Amino acid sequence: MKKFLKNSLFIASTFVIVRIYLSYMWLSNAENKVIYDFSIGSMLESQVNSGSLPSWWAGFMRIFVLPNTNLFEALVTVGEFSVGIALLLGVFTRFSALMGALMNFSFLMTFQATLDLQMLIIHVFIILLAGNAGRIGLDPYIKNYLNKYTKYFTKPHKRKENFA
């Protein structure tokens, strides 16, 4: 089964469709945040004070996120745009799916939205089962480039020992 998932062109093309869907979702969210002047401070404060969040998450939000809402507004917008572009182009596909899953997890924990749960499940599926999710994309070219130029650092070298 693992060999089939890794080598099948059908599975790779299926993951292209999944990547395009996720990319559309991320890019449209980022676009909305840029167009409609994304401000999350009051919404976060009401969620943290509502008592519906787990205590450890509410504490994290209260101590770390709420004092830095401007930073997190920018990070969320840039992160959504970056994950969307990376998934669309198939660049570092597993890593970008991991970053998307991390963002979806935080959105799910904060706002309990069902769309975030669906996207989180798809991201985890890509991370765990998709050895060739970036096969149709730029991942093979990046891998070949990195293999070509990092050979010196990855292969073992023989040391010359000088005995007097």
N, C-alpha and C positions, 0 to 999 in steps of 0.2 A: 504494500500500500504506500509506504514511504517513497519507494522508487517511482511509483506511478505519479504521486503528487509532485515529485521533483522533476520528472522528465516529460510529462504530458503537455503537449502544445494546447490541447483542449482546456486543461486546468489553467494554464498560463493565460489563455485568452479570456477565460471566465474571470480571472482575477483582474484583467484589464477593465472589464465592465464594472467590477466592484470598486476598483481604484477610481474610475471616472465618476461613479456615483458619490463616493466619499469626497473626492476632490471638489465636485460641484457643491456639496454641502458646506465644506470648509470655506471655499472661496466666496460663496454667497453670504455666509455669516460674516466673513471679514469685510466684504463690501458693505453690508448693512451697518457694521460698526463704524466704518469710515464715513459713509454718507450721512448717517443720522446722529453723529456726535455721541459716541458711546460713553456713557457715564454709569458706573455701577455702584457707586458709594452708598446711596440711599437704599438701593435694592439689597445689597449685601448686609447692611446694618439691620434691616427689617428681618432678613432671613436668620441672621445670627441671634437676634433677640426674640425670635418667635418660639424658640424651645423645641422646634421640630428636628433640628440637626443633632447628630450624635455629639456628646459633650467634648470628645477629643477633637473633633473637626471644628466645632464652634469655638473652642479655645484657640486652635490654630488660626482660624479666621480673625478672631478678635485681636490676638497678639501680633500677628504677622501681616495679614492681608489688609485689614481695615486701615491701619496707619499709612499704608503704601498703596492706596487705591489708584493713584495716577500711574505708578509703575506697572501695576497689574493690568490696567486698562490697555496700556501700550503693549505689554507682553502678550496678552490674549489676542489682540488684533494682529500683531506680527506673527505670532505662533499659528493662528488659524490660516493666515495667508501662506506661510512657509510650508505647513503640512499639506495644504491644498495643492500648491505648485509641485512639491516633491512627489506626491502621490500621482498627480496628473502625468508628470514626466517619467515616473518610475526611477527616481533618484533616491538612493538609500531607502528603499521601500520599507524594509522591516523597521529601520530606525524611525522613519517618519510615521509609520503606523504605531510604533510604541509611544511617540510623542503625542500623537492624536488620541491614543487610548488614555494617556495620562491626563490630558486636558478634559476628555470626556468623563473620566472618573471624577475629577474635581467639580465639573459642572453638575454631574449626577449627585454627588454628595451635597452640593450647595443648594441646588434648585429642584432636585428629584424629578427631572424631566424624562419622559419615556423615550424621546428621540435620542437623547444622549446614551441611554442604555442600549438601544439598537445599534448605534454607531460604535459603542464600546465593544459589543460582542463581535461586530465585523472586524474591528481593529485587532482584537485578540485572536480571531481566526486567522488573519493575515500573519500575525507575528508567530503563532505557534505552528500552523500547518502549511504555510505557503513558502516552501523553499524556492519556488520560482515565480513569486508574485511580481518581481521586477524583471522577469525574463524578457517580456515585451516592453521595452523601455530603455532607459539609459544605464541601468545597473550593470549589464554585461560589459559595456564600454568602459565604465568607471573601474570595474573590477580588473579588466585587462590592463588599463593604464596604471593602476596601483600596483599590480603584480609586476609589470615591466619595470617600474621605477623604484620599487622597494625591495627588489631581489637582494641587493647588497645587505640590507638590514635584516632580512629574514633568514638567509641561508647561513649555516655555521661556517666560520672561517677557521683555518688551521693557524695556530700560533707558532711563530718561529721561536725556538728556545735557543738561547746562546749560552753555551756552557764554556766557562773559561778554562 
